[in-house]
Amino acid sequence: MKKLKIITGIALMAILGFTSCQSEIDDVQGENPNTNSANSTTASNLKRTSMYDGSFDDFLDGASCSSILLPVTGKVNGVQVSILTQADYLQVISILGQFNNDQDTVVLQFPLRVRLSNYTETTVNSQTEYNAILNACTSAETSGQDAISSVNISFPITILTYNLSLLQTGSVVITSEQQLYTYMSNVSSTELFSVNYPISVTISDGTKITVSSDAELQSTITASLKTEAAMAEAVQNSKKIETILVNGKFKVDSFVSAGVNSATSYKDFTIDFANNLSITAINLLSTTVNGTYAVSSQLDVFLKLNFSGNATFNLLNNNWKVTSFTATTISLQSTTNTAVTLVLKQI
């Protein structure tokens, strides 16, 4: 009987503690599986990682919080395009990528249908209505309430449920992102929950990670968001570099391979990067070397050069990592041999 009284007392204290200072739940989540409430960080993490991710068609709509349901019609850089299936996305991407220093425009034809981050679908009848969706997306991103697409949970997972007496009341098997989002959106203020760890997640670079606690989930998300931010910065830098290349003419200021600087082999050539991704190198004797180039990004920015028909310029053919750049100078390093470097300087 004494033992029963002790247990009853502990349960009563737990109830009183929860109802009088529920806000303290968030401070200790992860230490006790019963401490996740509807407004906890873990609840937010699970909800955001399970939101509908509409970023796959951002080149079309510019909104990662939603996606356009096909079919849809519009004008891409003035060209009329009908997108019936996702295979037609290639046509849009091709038009947008034709030139790298133009102002890309996508004008959508209304009405159209979109799927929102909460998985609901709605008809949009005008640009004004669509702008409201775009503004809501921007607001969600600014306040940290948008989808976390850099961490993908492997399903199924199990959620354990508890009442305010800290007693387990049951469990729910979650088999999809939409089901998880729906569950986390409907956790009431009188419920507690915990994740039945370990679970498996995949981060943006394809690496699979085993997560064993709320704290590990948080650290994984934090790291993935930093990586995502670095990738976004690389995208912006790649656009800057494309502009620098197209807006000027260059010379080989340095080309070091096997410890030897061979820049003098190129001293009479001017290299011109056109906005259609072609390159022309020409010297005072009107010797012309043609090629192509491409700027891409991951965590870093890369410049791929591909000259043809000239043995000297063929030595520059490489997928170069951009190590630094200014408005007039671009420093590059070979992705296959870090000892090989190239510096292009504007003239």
N, C-alpha and C positions, 0 to 999 in steps of 0.2 A: 504494500500500500504506500509506503514512504517513497519507493521508487516511482510509482505512478504519479504521486503528487509532484515530484521533482520534474518529471517529463511534462506534466500539465502546466506547471509554472513556467517552464522554458517556452512552451508553445504560446502561452498568454503574453509573455514578455515580447516574443517575436511579433505577435499581432499588434500590440501597442506600439512597438518600435516602428513597425511599417506604417501604420496609420498616422503617427505623429510626425514622422520625418521621412516621408516617402522619397523626397528629393535626394536623400543620401544614398539611395539605391545605386545611382549612376557612379558614385565614387568608388564602390567596391565591386562592381560587376566583374565577373570572371573569377573572383575568389570563391564565391558561393554560387552554385548553379541556379539558385532560386532568386537571384537578385536582378534579373533582367526584366525591366518593365517596358511598357509601350513607348516611353519617352527616353529609353536608355540609348547609349551610343551603339550598343550591339544591335538593337532594333533598327536604328537608322542605317547601320552598315548593311544589314541583311536586306532592308527595304531598297536601298540605293543600288546594291549589286544585283537585285532581281528586277529592277525596273526595265521596261521595254527600251531597248537600245536602238535609237533611230539614226545613229551616226553613219551607217553604211551608205546612205544616199546624200550625204552632206554636200557633195559636189553639185547636187541638183537643187536642194532646198535650203541649204545653209543652216539647218536646225537639227542638232543631235538629239533633241528631246522628242522628236517625232519623225515619221517617215511618210512619204506619199504612197498611197495605195494605187497600184497600176490597174488599168491603163491611165495615162495622163498625156496631155499634149501641151507643147510650149515652143518658144523660140529660144534657141541657144546661140548666142552671138549673132542673132538675126536669122538663123537657119531654122525653118520649121521642122520640128521633130515630134514623132509619135512614139511614145515608149509603151509598148504593149507588155513586155516581159523584162526581167532583169538582164537578159542578154542584150537588150537595146541600150543599156547603160554605156556600153562600149562606144556607141555612136556619139553620145553626149561627151564622154571623156575625150574622144578623139578630136571633137570640135574645140573643146576647151583647151586642149594641149597643142593645138596647131601652131600657136604663137605664144611666146613666153613673156612678152612685154605689152600685151594688149589688156584692155579692161573687159574681163569676162562678164557676160550678162545672161541670166536665165529668166525669161518671162513666162510664167505659167498661165495656162488657160483655165479659167474657173467656169463652173464649179469643179471641185476635185475632193477626194476623200483622203484623210490622213489618219494614221494610228498614233495615239499619244503615249506618253511614258507610262500611263496607268493602264495601258492595253485597250482603252476604249477607242472606238472609231467614230469619226464625225465628218460631216460634209462642210466644206468651206466654200462659200459662195462669192467671195470677193477678196481683193488684196487687203482691204481693211481688216477683214476677219482673220486673214492669214497673218497679218502684222501683229495681231493680238497674240497669236500662238508663238510667234518669234520672240515677242517681248516677254512673254511668260517664261520661255526657255532661257532667255538671258538672265532674267531675275532668279531662276532656279540655280543657274550656274554660279551667279554672284554670291548667293546665300549658301552654297554648298548643299543644295537639295536635289541636284541633278543625278542622273544615273552614273554609277561607277562601272565603266565598261572594261577597265583594265584588270579586273579580277572576276573570273567565272567559276562559280561553284559547280562541282560535279554532283549530280543527283543519282540516286535518292539520298536525302539526309533525314534525320529524325529530330523533331522538336519535342522536348519534354515539357509538360504543362504543370503548373502549380497554382494553388489557391493562396489566399492571403495568410493562411495558417502555415504556409511553407510546406504543405503536404503535396506530394505528386498526385495529380488527378488523372493523368493519362499521357498519351504520346500521339504525335501526328507524323506520318511519313509524307515528306514533301518530294514530289517527283519532277518538278519543273520550276523555272524562274517565275512564270506567271502565278503558279500556285503559291510559291513562297511570298511573292509580292502581295497577293490577296490576303494571305494569312497575317503577315506583319502589319498590313493596313487595318486589320480588324481586331488586333489585340486590344482588349479593353483595359480600363484603369484598375479593374479588380483582378487582373490576371498577371501571373508571372510565367516566365518561360526560360528554358535553357536549350542550347544546342547540344545534341548528343555527339560529342567529339570522340575521335578525330574525324575530320572531313577533308576532302581533297579539293584543291582549287587550282586553276590554271591562270597564270598571269600573262600580260600582254605579249611577252616574247615567246610564249608557248611552253614555258617551264611549268611543270606540275609540282605543287607543294602540298605537303600534309600539314594541316592546321589543327592544333590540339587544344586551343583555348580561345576565349574571347580576346585576350591580350595579343595572341599570335595573329588572329584575324585582323585586329586593328593595325598591328605593325606591318602586315602584308599589304593591307590597303594603303597605308601611308607611303610605303616604299614604291608601290605601283603607281600611285598618283604623282610622285616625284619623277618617276621614269616617264610617265605620260606627259608631264610638263616639259621635260627635256626634249622629248620627241616633237612637241608642239613648237618649242623654240627652234629646233633644227629645221622644221618646215618653214618658219618665218625667215631664218637665215638663208635657206636655199633660194627663196624668192628674192632676197636682197642680192645674192650672188648672181642670179640670172640677170637682174637689172644692171649690175655692174659690168657683166660680160658684154651685154648687148649694147650698152651705151658708150663703150670705148673700144679702142684698138690696143692690142697688147704685143709685147715682145717677151721672149724667154729671158728672164733676168738671171736665172740659175737653173741648171739641170745637173744634179749630182748623182752619179751611179758608180758603184765600186770605188768610192772615194775620189772620183775625178769629176770636175765641173766642166761640162761640155757646152756651156751656154754660147760659146763663140761659134759653134756650128750653126746657130740660128740667128746670129746678130744682124743679118741683113733682111730678115723676114719680119713682116708685120702680120699679126694674126687677128682676124676679124670674126667675131662670133655674131651670126645673124639670128634674128628672132624666130626663124623657122628650124632652129637646132642644127644648122649647117655651119661649118667653119671653112674659112679660106685663108691660107697663108701665102703671101706673095712677097717677092724680093725686088730689088732694083732692076734686075734683068727680066722682070715679068715672069719669072718662074712661079707657077701656081701649084699649090698643094691643097687638095680638097679633103674634107672629112665631115664628121658629125660629132655632136656632143650631147650630153644629157646631164642634168643636175637632179640629184635625188637626195633623200634624207632618211635616216633612221634615228639613232641617238646623235649621230654626226651627219655632216653634209658631205656628199660625194660628187665629184665631177668626172664623168667618163669621157675620155677622148678616143676618137677612132679615125686616124688619118689613113689614107690609102695611096699607093703608087709612089711612095717616097721613103727610102730606107731610113733616112735620118729622122724624119717625122714619125715613122712607124715606131721608133724607140719611145715616143711619148704616149703611145697607145696603152692606156691603163685605166683602171677604175681608181681614181685618186681620192684620198680623204683630205678634206679641207682642214688644215690645222690652224689657220688664222686668215683673216682677210680685213682689208680696209677699203676705202672707196677707190683706191688705185692699185692695190697689190693683193694677190691671192697666193697663199703658200699651201703647197700640196705635198702629200706623202703617199707613196705606193701602199696599197692595201695588201700586197703580197710580199713586199720587202721594205721594211721601215727605213732601211739605209738609202733608199732611192727617193729623192725629193725633187720638186719642181716649183719654181716661183715664176708667176706671170705678173708682169708690171705694165700698167697702162702707159701709153706714150702720147 
